[in-house]
Amino acid sequence: MSNKIIFGALWLGFTVYAFGFAPPDRSDTLQLIIDLSTGKWTGINPLVIALFNLMGILPMAYACLMLIDGKTQKLPAGLFSAASFAVGAFAILPYLALRSSPANRRALPPHQSQIERRGMIRLVDSRWLGIALTLGAIGLLTYGLTQGNWADFANQWQTNRFINVMSLDFCLLSLLLPVLISDDIDRRTFSNPQAIKILSLIPLFGGLIYLCIRPNLPDRSIDSQPGLV
């Protein structure tokens, strides 16, 4: 119950800040979003470009955890995951608040607690996808940090709601990844799971490295799961 309160309060606080206290919208925000989405990056601060694209990588990292976690939840994890590509933490925080605890999931019948590794689950469980996301994040951060204009970014952060909220969204998503990773570790076989949990606490890259090194889920035949057809 405490986790539900914490994540619910985070969601409420972030929402109130984003729409009540963040800098005002600018008239060119919609055009900026369109240009960022379509690759028309001429004249846009590389830090903003990198941040915007990292906000595509992070929801993908969450999908690698949520779509698996959702197999033992009553929540439609896929809907929350899809929404996170558009609204980030505004979709992730409600999922974290509403999902059942590990203790509650242990009460599920065995066929509901098992996860069959096929289709989309096989894709998001792939280490190669984790490696691709990590390399993409490294490339974007290198580009933004070496080519970006920090003074301009600071000014935009103070005057542009989109840049301001997106930056805080990025920080929230980077810090919250270990919440899902901790349960994901318990589904797999690690020689030293505690060390992996500590590694995952590194913002952004701890979670991405985890996706690169985690063992695959055990294959489960659909015929071995009673009640499924």
Summary of the structure (lengths in Angstrom):
residues: 229
radius of gyration: 18.9
end to end distance: 34.5
largest distance: 60.2
contacts: 665
relative contact order: 0.16
helix: 72%
strand: 0%
